[in-house]
Amino acid sequence: MSPMSSPRKAQLLTPISPSLPTPMPAVFESIPPLPMTPPDLDEQTNSALNAAAISTAIHVISTERMALAYLERIYQTEPVAQDGFVNAVGRISKAILNGGKLVVSGVGKSGKIGSKIVATMNSFGVRSAFLHPTEALHGDLGVVGPNDIFLLVTFSGRTAELLTLIHHLPSDTPLIALTSHIHPSTCPLLIGRTNGILLPAPIHEPEKTSFGVSAPTTSTIVALALGDALAIAVARRLHSLPGQGPAEVFLGFHPGGAIGQSVAEAGPKRMAELATMVDQIPIARPRTSRGLQALDILLEAVRSPGGWVRVHPLKMVAPRQIQKLRDPDRPVSELADIVVEKGDWISIPGQSSVDEARGWIVTMRQEPRGRTFLKPGTILGIVDDKLEVSGVVEIEDIVGDNWGNCG
């Protein structure tokens, strides 16, 4: 035996622990593959899910409708809101006329609303730009000009990025805050700024209460609606010349897409296309023994096509005049300034184009006699092929609402 070798050790058998399973031969069974997509829901479950989806949609839509109704009531009744809106329209218009622009800023969802406001303003020829507050502090403040005006969109009114931004704006820069606050004294963005303007955009209840989550939903809807209202009001203030109103400006900036195509295909409109048929206009009837009152006209206007109302088969009240009624108890006999008899309607051939009618009105207004019968509130009687006045159009629909101040 070699000295390096050693006696072979006996191989000991390792007992099987009772805690370990006894080795078993492998068994291969056929296991069906799992489906790649979940199984179809049964009809009852699927129907319940569909019903829940529709219920959610209705809840969201009705809640946002309530938020808009709440906003409408505020601007109908609150002087702070009304004054703020009027001031905002005036200051933006002044900035544009002085060569400036509207600069809109916001963060998050409010920033998205701000971008939409900018797009709408620009489509109406109201020069606007969006400025992200963070980018502004890293060089983009260079886009701000000396005659510009700022619109800050923020529901809370205390967005940190916007509070930082305004400290770097010139103190004389006009500032408009579109926010949930209903008084300037409570809005951190406007505290200490004498040239600040508040546009209240509150909601009727917290979004957490409405939907169980504080995601911007109703708050962005009311901000978007108020932004649209501001854009249209400013456009009407700036573009008031005959043939150069907001509609014409908008179409001029929108040659593409379905809108541009529809304009190109439509061609010039005829006066007959704009007219409201006289035989479709209701005649107001008195509700009480006190005779016909302004309230009777208002109630009938709600059901009338285009808002026209007759107080007699040959006497008409136009929509814009009805909108001026303030005292519902006032007798119609005292409304001679807004009730126009058929003999005072100005006849226009129905086949005349709108441009032809507008040109004739503007030309006639240059003569003294033309100003006596072509004035704000004039009703145009549209003459059909039988030489009968079958329709009516307000003169403002042809030349705009502010044309009477243009000489």
C-alpha positions as CSV (number, residue, x, y, z in Angstrom):
1,M,0.0,0.0,0.0
2,S,1.4,3.4,-0.9
3,P,2.3,5.6,2.0
4,M,0.3,8.4,0.3
5,S,-2.8,6.3,0.1
6,S,-5.3,5.9,2.9
7,P,-7.7,3.2,3.7
8,R,-11.1,3.8,1.8
9,K,-13.6,5.3,4.0
10,A,-16.9,3.5,4.3
11,Q,-19.7,5.1,2.4
12,L,-22.4,5.9,5.0
13,L,-26.0,5.9,4.0
14,T,-27.8,9.1,4.7
15,P,-31.1,8.5,6.2
16,I,-34.1,10.2,4.7
17,S,-35.4,13.0,6.9
18,P,-39.0,12.6,7.8
19,S,-39.3,16.4,7.1
20,L,-38.4,16.0,3.4
21,P,-40.5,14.4,0.8
22,T,-39.4,11.0,-0.5
23,P,-38.1,11.4,-4.1
24,M,-40.8,10.6,-6.7
25,P,-40.5,10.0,-10.4
26,A,-41.4,13.0,-12.5
27,V,-44.8,13.0,-13.9
28,F,-45.5,15.0,-17.1
29,E,-49.1,16.0,-17.6
30,S,-50.6,17.9,-20.4
31,I,-51.4,21.5,-19.1
32,P,-53.6,23.6,-21.4
33,P,-52.1,27.0,-22.4
34,L,-53.5,30.1,-20.7
35,P,-55.5,32.4,-23.0
36,M,-53.7,35.5,-24.3
37,T,-56.7,37.8,-23.6
38,P,-59.1,37.7,-20.6
39,P,-62.3,35.8,-21.2
40,D,-65.3,37.7,-22.4
41,L,-67.6,39.0,-19.7
42,D,-71.0,37.5,-19.4
43,E,-73.8,39.6,-20.7
44,Q,-75.1,40.7,-17.3
45,T,-71.7,41.9,-16.1
46,N,-71.0,43.7,-19.4
47,S,-74.3,45.5,-19.2
48,A,-73.7,46.6,-15.6
49,L,-70.3,48.1,-16.6
50,N,-71.8,49.9,-19.6
51,A,-74.6,51.4,-17.4
52,A,-72.0,52.5,-14.9
53,A,-70.0,54.3,-17.6
54,I,-73.0,56.1,-18.9
55,S,-74.0,57.1,-15.4
56,T,-70.5,58.5,-14.8
57,A,-70.7,60.5,-18.1
58,I,-74.1,62.0,-17.2
59,H,-72.9,62.9,-13.7
60,V,-69.8,64.6,-15.0
61,I,-71.7,66.5,-17.7
62,S,-74.5,67.6,-15.4
63,T,-72.0,68.7,-12.7
64,E,-70.0,70.8,-15.2
65,R,-73.2,72.3,-16.5
66,M,-74.1,73.3,-12.9
67,A,-70.6,74.9,-12.6
68,L,-71.2,77.0,-15.8
69,A,-74.7,78.0,-14.5
70,Y,-73.1,79.1,-11.3
71,L,-70.5,81.2,-13.2
72,E,-73.2,82.7,-15.3
73,R,-75.2,83.8,-12.2
74,I,-72.1,85.4,-10.8
75,Y,-71.5,87.5,-13.9
76,Q,-75.2,88.4,-14.0
77,T,-75.4,89.6,-10.4
78,E,-72.0,90.4,-8.9
79,P,-70.6,94.0,-9.6
80,V,-67.1,92.9,-8.9
81,A,-67.2,90.3,-11.6
82,Q,-68.9,92.6,-14.1
83,D,-66.5,95.4,-13.4
84,G,-63.6,93.1,-13.7
85,F,-64.7,91.7,-17.0
86,V,-65.4,95.2,-18.5
87,N,-62.0,96.5,-17.3
88,A,-60.2,93.4,-18.7
89,V,-61.8,93.9,-22.1
90,G,-60.9,97.6,-22.1
91,R,-57.3,97.1,-21.0
92,I,-56.6,94.2,-23.4
93,S,-58.1,96.3,-26.3
94,K,-56.0,99.3,-25.3
95,A,-52.9,97.2,-25.2
96,I,-53.5,95.8,-28.7
97,L,-54.3,99.2,-30.1
98,N,-51.0,100.5,-28.6
99,G,-49.0,97.9,-30.3
100,G,-48.8,95.5,-27.4
101,K,-50.1,92.0,-26.9
102,L,-51.8,89.8,-24.4
103,V,-49.3,87.5,-22.5
104,V,-51.0,84.5,-20.9
105,S,-49.3,82.4,-18.2
106,G,-50.3,79.4,-16.1
107,V,-49.1,76.0,-14.8
108,G,-50.4,72.5,-15.2
109,K,-54.0,72.2,-16.4
110,S,-54.4,76.0,-16.0
111,G,-51.5,76.4,-18.4
112,K,-53.3,74.2,-20.9
113,I,-56.4,76.5,-20.6
114,G,-54.1,79.5,-21.0
115,S,-52.7,78.0,-24.2
116,K,-56.2,77.6,-25.6
117,I,-57.1,81.2,-24.7
118,V,-54.0,82.3,-26.7
119,A,-55.0,80.2,-29.7
120,T,-58.6,81.7,-29.6
121,M,-57.3,85.2,-29.2
122,N,-54.9,84.9,-32.1
123,S,-57.6,83.4,-34.4
124,F,-59.6,86.7,-33.8
125,G,-56.6,88.9,-34.6
126,V,-55.9,89.7,-30.9
127,R,-52.1,89.3,-30.7
128,S,-51.3,86.9,-27.8
129,A,-48.5,84.7,-26.6
130,F,-48.2,82.0,-23.9
131,L,-45.4,82.3,-21.4
132,H,-44.6,79.4,-19.1
133,P,-43.6,81.0,-15.7
134,T,-40.6,78.7,-15.2
135,E,-39.2,79.3,-18.7
136,A,-39.8,83.0,-18.2
137,L,-37.3,83.0,-15.3
138,H,-34.7,81.4,-17.6
139,G,-34.7,83.9,-20.4
140,D,-38.2,83.9,-21.9
141,L,-39.1,87.2,-20.2
142,G,-37.6,88.7,-23.2
143,V,-40.9,88.3,-25.1
144,V,-42.6,90.8,-22.8
145,G,-42.9,94.3,-24.4
146,P,-43.6,97.7,-22.8
147,N,-47.3,97.8,-23.9
148,D,-48.2,94.2,-23.0
149,I,-50.8,93.1,-20.6
150,F,-50.7,89.8,-18.5
151,L,-53.4,87.3,-17.9
152,L,-52.6,84.7,-15.2
153,V,-54.7,81.6,-15.1
154,T,-54.7,79.8,-11.7
155,F,-57.6,78.4,-9.7
156,S,-56.0,78.8,-6.3
157,G,-54.6,82.3,-7.0
158,R,-51.4,81.5,-5.2
159,T,-49.5,79.3,-7.6
160,A,-45.8,79.6,-6.5
161,E,-44.4,79.9,-10.0
162,L,-46.7,82.8,-10.8
163,L,-46.1,84.6,-7.5
164,T,-42.4,84.4,-8.4
165,L,-42.9,85.6,-11.9
166,I,-44.9,88.7,-11.1
167,H,-42.0,90.0,-8.9
168,H,-39.9,90.2,-12.1
169,L,-42.5,92.2,-14.1
170,P,-42.5,96.0,-14.3
171,S,-44.7,97.4,-11.6
172,D,-46.8,99.3,-14.2
173,T,-47.6,96.1,-16.2
174,P,-51.4,95.5,-16.1
175,L,-52.2,92.2,-14.5
176,I,-55.4,90.2,-14.9
177,A,-56.0,87.2,-12.7
178,L,-58.5,84.5,-13.8
179,T,-59.0,82.7,-10.5
180,S,-61.5,81.2,-8.0
181,H,-61.3,84.3,-5.8
182,I,-64.3,86.6,-5.8
183,H,-62.6,89.7,-4.5
184,P,-59.2,91.2,-5.4
185,S,-58.3,91.6,-1.7
186,T,-58.2,87.9,-1.1
187,C,-56.1,87.0,-4.2
188,P,-52.3,86.8,-3.4
189,L,-51.5,87.6,-7.0
190,L,-53.3,91.0,-6.9
191,I,-52.4,92.2,-3.4
192,G,-50.5,95.4,-3.6
193,R,-51.1,95.9,-7.3
194,T,-53.1,99.0,-8.1
195,N,-53.4,98.0,-11.8
196,G,-54.6,94.4,-11.0
197,I,-57.9,93.1,-12.4
198,L,-59.8,90.1,-11.1
199,L,-61.8,87.8,-13.3
200,P,-63.7,85.5,-10.8
201,A,-64.0,81.9,-11.9
202,P,-65.2,80.0,-8.8
203,I,-67.0,76.6,-8.9
204,H,-70.2,75.7,-7.0
205,E,-68.5,72.9,-5.0
206,P,-65.1,71.4,-4.6
207,E,-64.1,68.8,-7.2
208,K,-63.4,66.3,-4.5
209,T,-67.0,66.6,-3.5
210,S,-68.2,66.2,-7.1
211,F,-66.1,63.3,-8.2
212,G,-64.2,62.0,-5.2
213,V,-60.9,63.3,-6.6
214,S,-59.4,66.8,-6.7
215,A,-58.5,66.6,-10.4
216,P,-59.0,69.8,-12.3
217,T,-62.4,69.3,-14.1
218,T,-65.1,71.8,-13.3
219,S,-62.5,74.4,-12.5
220,T,-60.9,74.1,-15.9
221,I,-64.3,74.1,-17.6
222,V,-65.3,77.5,-16.1
223,A,-61.9,78.9,-16.8
224,L,-62.2,77.9,-20.4
225,A,-65.7,79.3,-20.8
226,L,-64.6,82.6,-19.2
227,G,-61.6,82.7,-21.5
228,D,-63.8,82.2,-24.6
229,A,-66.1,85.0,-23.4
230,L,-63.1,87.3,-22.9
231,A,-61.8,86.5,-26.4
232,I,-65.1,87.2,-28.2
233,A,-65.8,90.4,-26.2
234,V,-62.3,91.8,-27.0
235,A,-62.7,90.8,-30.7
236,R,-66.0,92.6,-30.9
237,R,-64.5,95.7,-29.3
238,L,-61.5,95.8,-31.7
239,H,-63.2,94.7,-34.9
240,S,-66.3,96.8,-35.4
241,L,-65.9,98.2,-38.9
242,P,-68.5,97.2,-41.5
243,G,-67.3,94.0,-43.3
244,Q,-64.4,93.7,-40.8
245,G,-66.1,92.2,-37.8
246,P,-64.9,89.2,-35.7
247,A,-66.5,86.7,-38.1
248,E,-64.6,88.1,-41.1
249,V,-61.4,88.4,-39.2
250,F,-61.7,84.8,-37.9
251,L,-62.3,83.5,-41.4
252,G,-59.4,85.4,-42.7
253,F,-57.1,83.7,-40.2
254,H,-58.6,80.3,-40.8
255,P,-58.2,79.4,-44.5
256,G,-57.6,75.7,-43.8
257,G,-59.6,72.8,-42.5
258,A,-63.3,72.3,-42.7
259,I,-64.0,76.0,-41.8
260,G,-61.9,77.3,-44.6
261,Q,-63.4,74.8,-47.1
262,S,-66.9,75.6,-46.1
263,V,-66.3,79.3,-46.6
264,A,-64.7,78.7,-50.0
265,E,-67.6,76.5,-51.1
266,A,-70.4,78.7,-49.8
267,G,-69.6,81.8,-51.8
268,P,-71.4,85.1,-51.1
269,K,-74.5,84.9,-48.9
270,R,-77.7,86.4,-50.1
271,M,-79.9,88.5,-47.9
272,A,-82.7,86.0,-48.2
273,E,-80.5,83.4,-46.5
274,L,-80.2,85.7,-43.5
275,A,-83.8,86.7,-43.2
276,T,-86.3,85.5,-40.6
277,M,-89.6,84.8,-42.3
278,V,-92.3,87.2,-41.1
279,D,-95.0,84.5,-41.1
280,Q,-93.0,82.5,-38.6
281,I,-92.7,85.3,-36.1
282,P,-95.2,85.0,-33.3
283,I,-97.6,87.8,-32.2
284,A,-97.4,88.6,-28.5
285,R,-100.7,88.4,-26.6
286,P,-101.5,90.1,-23.3
287,R,-101.5,87.8,-20.3
288,T,-103.6,90.1,-18.1
289,S,-106.4,92.7,-18.4
290,R,-103.7,95.5,-18.1
291,G,-102.9,95.1,-21.8
292,L,-99.7,94.1,-23.6
293,Q,-96.6,94.5,-21.5
294,A,-92.9,94.1,-21.9
295,L,-93.0,90.7,-20.2
296,D,-95.4,89.4,-22.9
297,I,-92.7,90.3,-25.5
298,L,-90.0,88.6,-23.5
299,L,-91.9,85.4,-23.0
300,E,-92.8,85.2,-26.7
301,A,-89.2,85.9,-27.7
302,V,-88.0,82.8,-26.0
303,R,-90.2,80.7,-28.4
304,S,-89.5,82.8,-31.5
305,P,-87.1,82.0,-34.3
306,G,-84.2,84.4,-33.9
307,G,-85.9,86.2,-31.0
308,W,-88.2,88.4,-33.2
309,V,-91.7,89.3,-31.9
310,R,-94.7,91.1,-33.4
311,V,-97.0,93.1,-31.3
312,H,-99.4,93.6,-34.2
313,P,-99.4,91.9,-37.6
314,L,-97.6,94.9,-39.1
315,K,-95.5,96.0,-36.0
316,M,-92.2,94.3,-35.1
317,V,-89.7,94.3,-32.3
318,A,-86.2,93.2,-33.2
319,P,-84.1,90.9,-31.0
320,R,-81.5,93.5,-30.1
321,Q,-84.3,95.9,-28.9
322,I,-85.9,93.1,-26.9
323,Q,-82.6,92.5,-25.1
324,K,-82.7,96.1,-23.9
325,L,-86.0,95.6,-22.1
326,R,-85.4,96.0,-18.3
327,D,-88.9,96.7,-16.8
328,P,-91.2,93.7,-17.5
329,D,-94.2,95.6,-16.3
330,R,-93.8,98.5,-18.8
331,P,-96.8,98.8,-21.2
332,V,-96.0,98.3,-24.8
333,S,-97.7,101.6,-25.5
334,E,-94.7,103.2,-24.0
335,L,-92.2,101.3,-26.2
336,A,-92.7,103.3,-29.4
337,D,-88.9,103.7,-29.7
338,I,-88.4,100.0,-30.2
339,V,-91.6,99.0,-32.0
340,V,-91.2,99.4,-35.7
341,E,-94.1,99.6,-38.1
342,K,-93.9,97.8,-41.5
343,G,-94.0,101.2,-43.3
344,D,-90.7,102.1,-41.6
345,W,-88.9,98.9,-42.7
346,I,-86.2,99.5,-45.4
347,S,-86.7,97.3,-48.4
348,I,-83.7,95.2,-49.6
349,P,-84.0,92.7,-52.5
350,G,-83.6,89.1,-51.2
351,Q,-81.3,88.2,-54.1
352,S,-78.8,91.0,-53.1
353,S,-75.6,89.7,-51.6
354,V,-74.7,90.7,-48.1
355,D,-71.7,92.6,-49.4
356,E,-73.9,94.5,-51.8
357,A,-76.4,95.4,-49.1
358,R,-73.5,96.5,-46.8
359,G,-72.0,98.7,-49.4
360,W,-75.3,100.4,-50.2
361,I,-75.9,101.1,-46.5
362,V,-72.4,102.5,-45.9
363,T,-72.7,104.7,-49.1
364,M,-76.1,106.0,-48.1
365,R,-74.9,106.8,-44.6
366,Q,-72.5,109.3,-46.1
367,E,-75.5,111.4,-47.2
368,P,-77.5,113.4,-44.6
369,R,-80.8,111.9,-45.7
370,G,-79.3,108.4,-45.4
371,R,-78.6,108.9,-41.8
372,T,-82.2,109.7,-41.0
373,F,-83.5,106.3,-42.0
374,L,-80.4,104.1,-41.9
375,K,-79.7,104.1,-38.1
376,P,-79.2,101.7,-35.3
377,G,-82.3,99.7,-34.7
378,T,-83.4,99.8,-38.4
379,I,-85.3,96.8,-39.7
380,L,-84.5,95.7,-43.2
381,G,-87.5,94.2,-45.0
382,I,-86.4,91.4,-47.4
383,V,-88.3,91.5,-50.7
384,D,-88.9,88.1,-52.4
385,D,-89.4,87.2,-56.0
386,K,-93.1,88.2,-55.8
387,L,-92.0,91.7,-54.7
388,E,-93.5,91.1,-51.2
389,V,-91.7,91.7,-47.9
390,S,-91.4,88.1,-46.6
391,G,-88.5,88.4,-44.2
392,V,-86.7,90.7,-41.8
393,V,-83.1,91.3,-40.9
394,E,-81.6,93.7,-38.3
395,I,-79.3,96.3,-39.9
396,E,-76.7,95.4,-37.3
397,D,-76.5,91.9,-38.7
398,I,-75.1,93.5,-41.9
399,V,-72.9,96.3,-40.7
400,G,-72.1,95.4,-37.1
401,D,-73.2,96.7,-33.7
402,N,-70.8,99.7,-33.5
403,W,-71.2,101.1,-37.0
404,G,-73.6,103.9,-35.9
405,N,-70.7,105.6,-34.1
406,C,-68.6,105.6,-37.2
407,G,-70.2,108.5,-39.0
